[in-house]
Amino acid sequence: MQVQNYINGRWVAARKGHTFESLNPATGEVLAEVAKSTTDDVQDAVAAAKAAYPKWRALPAPKRGEILFRIGELLVQRKEELSRLVTTEMGKVLAEGRGDVQEAIDMTYYMAAEGRRSFGQTVPSELPNKFAMSIRDSVGVVAAITPWNFPVAIPSWKITAALIMGNTVVFKPASDTPALAAAFVRIFEEAGLPAGVLNLITGPGGEVGNALVDHDDVKVISFTGSTEAGVAVTKRGADKLKRISLELGGKNAVIVMDDADLDLAVEGIVWSAFGTSGQRCTAASRVIVHRAVRQQLADKLVARINKLRLGDGLLATTDVGPVINSKQLDRIHSYMARAKKDGNEILTGGEPYKGQGAGGGFFYSPTLIGSVKRNDVVAQEEIFGPVTAMIEVGSLDEAIEVNNDTAFGLSSSIYTANVNNAFKAMRDVTTGILYVNAGTIGAEVHLPFGGTRGTGNGHREGGQTVLDTFSEWKTLYIDYSGKLQRAQIDEI
C-alpha cells in the first residue's frame, strides 16, 4: 500500500521523494509506504488551503452541512472496511475499531447539522430604533494535528467542526496511522469537498508539525497529543498569537467506595484500563479504593485480568490488542522497575507478552499494581499502556483529594450506591469529565470533551463548545433611527 499527500485535490508524493513505513503492530509487518513530507510540502498544502478559503467561506453554511452529511453517509457505507484498517494499522480490537469509526460518523452528522444550527444571539439594544446581534464567522486556515490512538474519531472532531464553520484545513496525522488518515480523506474527496478545502500531509512531527505551527497563514492549531508536545506547540505559537487548542494527557482514576457494586466496578475498571490496551487519554490508570473493600476488589480484578486474551484484534477471540510500537512497549515496561523501586507490588502482569498469538507484534500483559501511594511514579505519570495502579484510601474526602492530586484533570469515575457520595463527587472532583457508576471512558460527541490542569488549555472538543475554537464572534449593530445615537453617553 502507498500513502501519498493530498494537496489541492491531488494525491502527490512528497517533494523530495522520501518515504517511511507504517507497521501492523500486531505482527510487526510493513503495512504501507508513506510520503515523508518536509517544510516544502507544508508550504504547498497551506497555500492550497489559503487559496480555497474565500470560496469555501462564502458557501452558505447549510450547503457546507450537506457535504458533511454526504461524508457521514459514506462513512456508514465504509464502516467495516475502515474499522478493519483501524485494527490493522493501530491495533485496537475490531469491536473498538468499529467504535472509533462510529464516533466519526456521529460527529460528522452532528457537525453537518451545525450548518443550520450554529446559533448566534439577538439581544435588545439600550437605544431606541437600534438592533443588536452576534454571529459566528470563520477564522481561516486550520492545522489539525492528531494522535494515533483514535485515528478516525479524533480527526473527525477537528476537521468537521473546522469545515462547518467555513475554515479550510491542513491535516497532519500521527506517523503510526497514516493509511487511516488517507482513507478518511478519500471519503471527503468522494463526497465532493472542493479541492484545497482539506489537505493531508504525512511525515514527522518535528519538521512537518513545527512548520505548520510556524506558518504565518495558519491561524488555528488544534492539537491532540502529549502534554510535553502541547507545551512546545504553545511556545512556538505564542509569538504569533496563534489560536491554539490543546487536548493532552490524563491520569484518570476510578474511585470505588465501600458501598459499591464490586462486580460492576470490576467490569468498568477492566474496560477503562485495558480497552485500547490502555492507550486512551481517558484510560483508568488509577483505582482509588476504600480500604474496607481493597482486598476483595484486588482479588476480583486479578481474576478478571488473568482471563483477558491477547492477540491480533481481527480475531474474535482477542480481548486486548497490541500497543502501538516497540518504543511504547519499552516505555511501558520501564515503569515496572520504577514501581518496584517505590515499593509497589505487581499483582499481575508486569511483563511484555510473548505468549500464544503474540507473533512479531508489540504486546504487553495487562498489569495491576498494588501497594501504591498517591505520590508514587505510577500514580502520577501517564504510562499510556495496559497498566493501572491501586491506591487505598479511608474515606470519600480522601478519595477525592487523591483523585485531584495529579498534574492532569481529564476524566474520573466513582462507584457508589450512596447518592450523597455521588453528588459530593460531582461537586468536588476537578476533572473535566466525571462518570457515576461507569468507567472513565465513553464520551459522547454532543457534549464537551476536555480537561483541567495539564490536560489542556481550556478549550473543549465536541458539542457546540468546539465551535469557539474554529470561529470568531462578530457583533453587529444596526441603527435605523436616522440620527446619531451615542451608547453610554448621558444626554444633556
C-alpha positions, 0 to 999 in steps of 0.5 A, a space after each residue: 500500500 502507498 500513502 501519498 499527500 493530498 494537496 489541492 485535490 491531488 494525491 502527490 508524493 512528497 517533494 523530495 521523494 522520501 518515504 517511511 513505513 507504517 507497521 501492523 503492530 500486531 505482527 510487526 509487518 510493513 503495512 504501507 509506504 508513506 510520503 515523508 513530507 518536509 517544510 516544502 510540502 507544508 508550504 504547498 498544502 497551506 497555500 492550497 488551503 489559503 487559496 480555497 478559503 474565500 470560496 469555501 467561506 462564502 458557501 452558505 453554511 447549510 450547503 457546507 452541512 450537506 457535504 458533511 452529511 454526504 461524508 457521514 453517509 459514506 462513512 456508514 457505507 465504509 464502516 467495516 472496511 475502515 474499522 478493519 484498517 483501524 485494527 490493522 494499522 493501530 491495533 485496537 480490537 475490531 469491536 473498538 475499531 468499529 467504535 472509533 469509526 462510529 464516533 466519526 460518523 456521529 460527529 460528522 452528522 452532528 457537525 453537518 447539522 451545525 450548518 443550520 444550527 450554529 446559533 448566534 444571539 439577538 439581544 435588545 439594544 439600550 437605544 431606541 430604533 437600534 438592533 443588536 446581534 452576534 454571529 459566528 464567522 470563520 477564522 481561516 486556515 486550520 492545522 489539525 494535528 492528531 494522535 494515533 490512538 483514535 485515528 478516525 474519531 479524533 480527526 473527525 472532531 477537528 476537521 468537521 467542526 473546522 469545515 462547518 464553520 467555513 475554515 479550510 484545513 491542513 491535516 497532519 496525522 500521527 506517523 503510526 496511522 497514516 493509511 487511516 488518515 488517507 482513507 478518511 480523506 478519500 471519503 471527503 474527496 468522494 463526497 465532493 469537498 472542493 479541492 484545497 478545502 482539506 489537505 493531508 500531509 504525512 511525515 514527522 512531527 518535528 519538521 512537518 508539525 513545527 512548520 505548520 505551527 510556524 506558518 504565518 497563514 495558519 491561524 488555528 492549531 488544534 492539537 491532540 497529543 502529549 502534554 510535553 508536545 502541547 507545551 512546545 506547540 504553545 511556545 512556538 505559537 505564542 509569538 504569533 498569537 496563534 489560536 491554539 487548542 490543546 487536548 493532552 494527557 490524563 491520569 484518570 482514576 476510578 474511585 470505588 467506595 465501600 458501598 459499591 457494586 464490586 462486580 460492576 466496578 470490576 467490569 468498568 475498571 477492566 474496560 477503562 484500563 485495558 480497552 485500547 490496551 490502555 492507550 486512551 487519554 481517558 484510560 483508568 490508570 488509577 483505582 482509588 479504593 476504600 480500604 474496607 473493600 481493597 482486598 476483595 476488589 484486588 482479588 476480583 480484578 486479578 481474576 478478571 485480568 488473568 482471563 483477558 486474551 491477547 492477540 491480533 484484534 481481527 480475531 474474535 477471540 482477542 480481548 486486548 490488542 497490541 500497543 502501538 510500537 516497540 518504543 511504547 512497549 519499552 516505555 511501558 515496561 520501564 515503569 515496572 522497575 520504577 514501581 518496584 523501586 517505590 515499593 509497589 507490588 505487581 499483582 499481575 502482569 508486569 511483563 511484555 507478552 510473548 505468549 500464544 498469538 503474540 507473533 512479531 507484534 508489540 504486546 504487553 500483559 495487562 498489569 495491576 499494581 498494588 501497594 501504591 501511594 498517591 505520590 508514587 511514579 505510577 500514580 502520577 505519570 501517564 504510562 499510556 499502556 495496559 497498566 493501572 495502579 491501586 491506591 487505598 484510601 479511608 474515606 470519600 474526602 480522601 478519595 477525592 483529594 487523591 483523585 485531584 492530586 495529579 498534574 492532569 484533570 481529564 476524566 474520573 469515575 466513582 462507584 457508589 450506591 450512596 447518592 450523597 457520595 455521588 453528588 459530593 463527587 460531582 461537586 468536588 472532583 476537578 476533572 473535566 469529565 466525571 462518570 457515576 457508576 461507569 468507567 472513565 471512558 465513553 464520551 459522547 460527541 454532543 457534549 464537551 470533551 476536555 480537561 483541567 490542569 495539564 490536560 489542556 488549555 481550556 478549550 473543549 472538543 465536541 458539542 457546540 463548545 468546539 465551535 469557539 475554537 474554529 470561529 470568531 464572534 462578530 457583533 453587529 449593530 444596526 441603527 435605523 433611527 436616522 440620527 446619531 445615537 451615542 451608547 453610554 453617553 448621558 444626554 444633556 
